[in-house]
Amino acid sequence: MEQVLIIGASGGIGSALARGFETRGAQVDRLSRSGDGFDVTDEMSIAAHLSGRGVYDRVIVATGALEIGGAAPEKTIKRLNAVAMAEQFALNAIGPALVLSHAHALLPRERPSVLAVLSARVGSIGDNRIGGWVSYRAAKAAVNQIVHTAAIELARTHKHAAVVAMHPGTVATSFTEQYLNRHPSVSPSVAAESLIDVMGRLQAGQTGQFFDYSGASVPW
């Protein structure tokens, strides 16, 4: 039976991923702030919840937020707020980095596995053609670099692992509802099924890359 750990399992996409894996017969462990007191911005909380766990075939970091504390994405760099930007980095970049610091203990060494961190296409530097959303973009660009760096290190000891960043598409959740008129969106369940399918096709040689929900490579 496939063993799966979903971090951020109470959110729209996280809960849909958990249900999707269970439907396919996997054993799913869930971690979230609301359900377990798991705080991805607190190093002690992360260590306490991740230490001593068994290894998993799939680990998905589905934490993050577009708005934090009511601060909407900036339309221009002229509206930059240092506190809001720091909070974006704490949740969307530093938190996943702290989880990845435990990845060596969560993944098996002797068989294939996947560790996926949910990112966003707006974190792509190469794909940025309209500007805006400075803090969120920068935090997601940072987490992409963190994933890439962690993948290089993990490949030395976990030769069968694929450690990747993934863009789930524009998912219709409470966090994105006021932005949905700008882009086509999909339900959390559809996004989850697409991500699970892509993860099922990943190979160790693709570690350190950035993929979207269709399995296409996203430019850094």
N, C-alpha and C positions, 0 to 999 in steps of 0.2 A: 504494500500500500504506500502510495506517495505521501511523504510528510511535507507539510506546507506551514510556513509561518507568515502571517499577515500582520504587519505593524501599521497601525492606523486603521484597524478593522471596523471601527464604528462609523467611518465616513462613507459617503455615497459610493465611491469607487472601491474603497477597501472592503466594505460589507458585500458588495456585488462580487468581488474577486473571491471572497471566502465562500459564498454560496456557489459560485461557479466551479471552484475546485471540489467542493463537497459533492456536487451533482455528478462529477466525474469520478467519484469514489475515493478522493483523497482524504487523509486525516489532517484537519486544519486546526492550528493553534492561532488564537486571536490575541492581539495586544492593542490597547487603546487607552487614551486618557480617561474617557468616561467610564469604561468598563473595568479598568485595572489600575488606574492612577499612573499609567505610563506617560511620562512627560519627556518628549523627544528633545526638549531644550534643556533638560537637566541631566548632566552626566551621571550623577549618582543614581537617579531613577533608571536610566538606561542600563547601567551596570547591574543593578539589583534585579531587573526583570530579564536580562539576557544571560546572566551568568548561570552556569550549571545546566543549561538546556541541552537536549540532544541535537544531533545534526539533522538538517532538513534538505530535501531535494529542491525545494523552492523557498526562497525568502523574498518577500516583496515589501518594500518600504513605501507605503501609500499615505504618508503624512504630508502636511503642507496646507497652505491656504493662499488664496489670491488677495483677500483683504484680511488685515489683522487689526483688531481694535478699532474697527470702523474706518480705517485709512484706505481709501480707494486707490487704485493704481494712478500714478501721476500721468497726466496727459502731456506734460513737458518737463524737462529737467529744471525749468524755472520754479517748479512747484515742489522740488525735492525737500523732504523733511528727514533730518538725520536720525531721529528716533524711529520713525516708521521704516526707514531703510535698514537700520540695525535689527529691528524685529523681523523683517523679511529674511535677513541672513541667518538669524538665530533659528528660525523655524524651517526654512526651505533649503538651507545649505549646511549649517553647523550641525543641526540635529541628525540628518542622514549621515554626515561624516562620522559622528559619534557612534551611530549604529554600525557603520562599516568598520569601525575600529574593533568590533567584536566578530567580524565576518569569519575570521579564521577558525573560530570555535563553533560556528553555526553551520558550516558547509563540510561535507565529507571530502576526504582526500582521494578516495579510491574509486569513486564513481561520478558520473556527470551530475551537475547541479546548476541552478540558476539563481543569482541574486539580482533582482531588478529594483531600481529606484525610480519611482515615477517623477518625471521631469516635465518639461513643456517645450513645445516648439518655439515659443517666444524667447527661450533661453539660448536659442541658436544665434550666434554672432553673424554667421554667413547668411542667414535667412532674414535678418532684420533690415527691412526696407522702409519702415514707416516711423521708427522712433517711438518715444513714449514708454510708459510703464517701466521706468528706469530701475526702480528698486527690485521689482519682481523679476524682470529680465536678468538683472545682474546676479540675483540670488540663484536663479535657475542655471545661468551660465556657470556660476561657481560650483553648483552641485554636479554639473556635467564633468567639470575638471576633476572634482573629487572622486567621482565614480571611475573615470579613466585612470587616475593615479592608483586607486585602490586595486583596480583590475590588474595592473602591471605587477603590483606587489603580490597579490593573491596567486597569480599564475606561477610564481616560483615554488609554491608549496601545494597548491590546489590545481593541478594541471588539467583537470576535467571540468573546471567551473567556468561559467559564463557570467561575468559581472557587467551589467549593462544599465544604461539610462533608457527610459521608455516614455514616449509621448502618447497618452491615451486618446488624444483627440479632444475636442470640446465636449465635455460631458455635462449633461443637464443635471446639476445638483443645486442645492441651496446656495452654494458659494459662487455659482456662475450665472444664476438666473437673470440678473440684470444686464448681462453681457451677451446673452444668447442670440439677440437679434442681429449681431454683427457677423456671426459665423454659423455654418451648419453644425448641429449638435446631435449627439446620440445619447441614449439612456445609459445609466451605469451598467446595466446587465449586458447590453450590446458591447460596450467598451471593454468590459471584463472578459467576455468570451473571446474577443479579438486578441487581447493581451495574452490570455492563457494559450491560445493557439500559437501565437508568435513565440512565447517562451518554450513551448513544446518542440519547436523547430530549431532553437538556438543550439549552437555547438561551441566547444571551448575556443575554437579559432576565431570566434566573433566577440570574445570578451573585450571589454573596454570600449564598446561602440555605443551609438545612440540610435535607437530604432523607434519608428512610430507604430501605431496599432495595426498597420498592414504588413509590418515586417520590413518596410523600406528604411534605408539609412537616412538619418537626418544630419545635415551639415553642422559642424561645430560652430 
